[in-house]
């Protein structure tokens, strides 16, 4: 399967209206491997492709369209977070302090952490848990999770692939002096990057050897 077809698959919605993060590689119905979104990003970062996709890697994050960002205050309950995840399409919920501006983010609540508390066996005991209680357990490293609008796509790909937390979404904004608050301007998910890459490929790479329109 071509790289283009694989990237397109990552941008599609799967079971439960959720995106694919890993694709199974199979031949004749036999499993032969797997391809994750991080594998794709590492491919794009390979030096040998620089001459072909340098324009994409050098493009500024500021070119990403502005989008509506859903946030919750640290006093919000777990059931509110679950509802947001079920009715929207993102993997992290930015959390703000009511004493600050709503776009001054003090933490992120990861989808995995939220959904792990959703199991019926424990949900009835934690549905009223406030997000600041989750943040006490899962305080993010904003330095690893934040890019500025002036950063390039290449710098964002390095954050996705090199950060210890292997983020699925990066915050776009400015860190305060001690890196404890992000002045949020946008978000950049792995799906956003792949959609931008597909657009770039459509315009400039249709005749290249890196991406083919047919399988191969």
C-alpha positions as MATLAB code, in Angstrom:
seq = 'XXXXXXXXXXXXXXXXXXXXXXXXXXXXXXXXXXXXXXXXXXXXXXXXXXXXXXXXXXXXXXXXXXXXXXXXXXXXXXXXXXXXXXXXXXXXXXXXXXXXXXXXXXXXXXXXXXXXXXXXXXXXXXXXXXXXXXXXXXXXXXXXXXXXXXXXXXXXXXXXXXXXXXXXXXXXXXXXXXXXXXXXXXXXXXXXXXXXXXXXXXXXXXXXXXXXXXXX';
ca = [
       0.000    0.000    0.000;
       1.323    3.447   -0.835;
       2.301    5.939    1.824;
      -0.449    8.256    0.602;
      -3.133    5.592    1.072;
      -1.809    4.822    4.552;
      -1.856    8.475    5.573;
      -5.402    8.818    4.244;
      -6.458    5.852    6.389;
      -5.096    7.558    9.511;
      -7.349   10.560    8.840;
     -10.513    8.454    8.520;
     -12.897    7.621   11.345;
     -13.032    4.072   12.584;
     -15.097    2.159   15.117;
     -16.721    4.368   17.732;
     -16.122    7.440   15.556;
     -12.445    7.441   16.530;
      -9.314    7.840   14.435;
      -6.840    5.094   13.710;
      -3.506    5.428   15.510;
      -2.055    2.139   14.299;
      -2.750    0.206   11.097;
      -2.309   -3.532   10.781;
      -0.151   -4.689    7.873;
      -1.379   -7.947    6.375;
      -0.798  -10.065    3.289;
      -3.365  -12.726    2.322;
      -5.146  -12.158    5.658;
      -1.945  -12.902    7.579;
      -0.524  -10.351   10.003;
       2.939   -9.156    8.959;
       3.393   -5.992   11.023;
       1.960   -2.669   12.096;
       2.300    0.973   11.091;
       1.651    3.707   13.662;
       1.265    7.446   13.119;
       4.669    7.810   14.808;
       6.194    5.496   12.204;
       4.823    7.767    9.479;
       6.267   10.856   11.185;
       9.666    9.187   11.517;
       9.553    8.359    7.797;
       8.843   11.997    7.000;
      11.794   13.064    9.150;
      14.262   10.808    7.347;
      17.015   12.907    5.780;
      16.797   11.150    2.408;
      13.328   12.634    1.833;
      14.404   16.182    2.667;
      14.832   17.244   -0.941;
      11.349   16.001   -1.769;
       9.280   17.245    1.169;
      11.458   20.054    2.499;
       8.749   22.559    1.661;
       6.315   20.701    3.865;
       8.737   20.302    6.775;
       9.707   23.977    6.628;
       6.122   25.279    6.571;
       5.086   27.254    9.644;
       2.533   26.004   12.144;
       0.887   29.422   11.805;
      -0.466   28.220    8.442;
      -2.715   25.753   10.283;
      -6.350   26.950   10.189;
      -7.638   28.282   13.492;
     -10.159   25.975   15.113;
     -12.565   26.016   17.989;
     -10.827   24.770   21.124;
     -12.854   23.143   23.867;
     -11.471   23.574   27.371;
     -12.683   22.724   30.865;
     -11.921   24.337   34.202;
     -10.030   22.371   36.823;
     -13.249   22.187   38.867;
     -15.080   20.376   36.055;
     -16.130   16.797   36.825;
     -14.956   13.630   35.147;
     -18.385   13.008   33.585;
     -18.126   16.402   31.834;
     -14.756   15.405   30.383;
     -16.142   12.094   29.162;
     -19.053   13.879   27.513;
     -16.678   16.227   25.685;
     -14.614   13.313   24.438;
     -17.732   11.509   23.241;
     -19.215   14.498   21.400;
     -16.013   15.982   19.956;
     -12.975   14.636   18.242;
      -9.751   15.208   20.122;
      -7.512   13.227   22.449;
      -6.617   15.795   25.132;
      -8.728   18.291   27.045;
      -6.919   21.533   27.956;
      -7.654   22.525   31.573;
      -7.700   26.110   32.847;
      -7.849   27.813   36.230;
     -10.916   30.042   36.684;
      -8.638   32.681   38.216;
      -6.790   32.958   34.900;
      -7.904   33.542   31.326;
      -9.754   30.582   29.787;
      -6.946   30.175   27.238;
      -4.207   30.133   29.884;
      -3.848   26.375   30.237;
      -2.503   24.816   33.430;
      -2.821   21.167   32.422;
      -4.021   18.539   29.976;
      -6.300   15.606   30.693;
      -5.417   12.730   28.410;
      -8.140   10.648   26.789;
      -6.556    7.435   28.062;
      -6.548    8.656   31.660;
     -10.164    9.781   31.422;
     -11.489    6.674   29.715;
      -9.614    4.352   32.073;
     -11.811    5.758   34.853;
     -14.979    5.220   32.820;
     -15.214    1.468   33.396;
     -18.519    0.630   35.142;
     -16.771   -1.145   37.997;
     -15.247    2.141   39.209;
     -17.127    4.902   37.365;
     -19.867    5.308   39.971;
     -17.191    6.130   42.543;
     -15.261    8.658   40.445;
     -17.831   10.324   38.144;
     -17.781   13.437   40.345;
     -13.970   13.573   40.456;
     -12.681   17.034   39.526;
     -10.093   17.390   36.812;
      -7.589   19.003   39.166;
      -7.479   15.663   41.006;
      -6.501   13.960   37.756;
      -3.894   16.652   37.106;
      -2.302   15.883   40.458;
      -1.595   12.404   39.114;
      -0.912   13.353   35.513;
       0.822   16.723   35.382;
       2.069   17.236   31.804;
       5.453   18.500   30.699;
       4.399   21.541   28.715;
       7.881   21.950   27.248;
       7.454   18.629   25.436;
       3.831   19.275   24.480;
       3.934   22.872   23.226;
       5.003   24.454   19.955;
       4.757   28.102   18.892;
       3.066   29.413   15.770;
       6.509   30.317   14.407;
       7.817   26.763   14.740;
       7.977   24.546   11.661;
       6.179   21.295   10.968;
       9.545   19.556   11.267;
       9.926   20.842   14.833;
       6.398   19.630   15.621;
       7.163   16.162   14.213;
      10.194   15.958   16.488;
       7.983   16.783   19.480;
       5.540   14.052   18.482;
       8.254   11.421   18.048;
      10.840   12.375   20.687;
       8.681   13.366   23.665;
       8.502   10.726   26.376;
       4.720   10.948   26.485;
       4.357   10.334   22.723;
       1.598   12.973   22.426;
      -1.245   12.692   19.927;
      -1.958   16.424   20.184;
       0.376   19.387   20.691;
      -0.609   22.740   22.138;
       0.162   25.764   19.965;
       0.907   28.784   22.103;
       3.381   30.551   24.362;
       4.844   29.183   27.604;
       5.189   31.428   30.608;
       8.584   31.906   32.279;
       8.457   28.757   34.424;
       6.669   26.631   31.770;
       3.690   25.983   34.047;
       1.086   27.804   31.925;
       0.471   27.875   28.177;
      -1.259   30.822   26.538;
      -3.206   28.683   24.084;
      -3.735   29.823   20.495;
      -4.449   26.579   18.672;
      -3.913   22.822   18.807;
      -2.060   20.547   16.405;
      -3.045   16.878   16.337;
      -1.353   14.062   14.438;
      -4.414   14.026   12.161;
      -3.946   17.745   11.424;
      -0.349   17.054   10.365;
      -1.399   14.193    8.109;
      -4.142   16.258    6.484;
      -1.625   19.038    5.842;
       0.772   16.491    4.364;
      -1.916   15.089    2.067;
      -2.694   18.586    0.836;
       0.992   19.202    0.199;
       1.287   15.850   -1.575;
      -1.741   16.592   -3.729;
      -0.191   19.829   -4.923;
       3.469   18.909   -5.274;
       4.270   15.209   -4.946;
       1.930   13.416   -7.337;
       4.774   12.759   -9.766;
       7.459   11.935   -7.179;
       8.831    8.552   -6.291;
       8.006    8.987   -2.609;
       4.224    8.928   -2.917;
       2.353    7.040   -5.592;
      -1.271    7.190   -6.559;
      -1.451    3.435   -6.993;
      -0.532    0.650   -4.580;
       3.137   -0.119   -4.300;
];
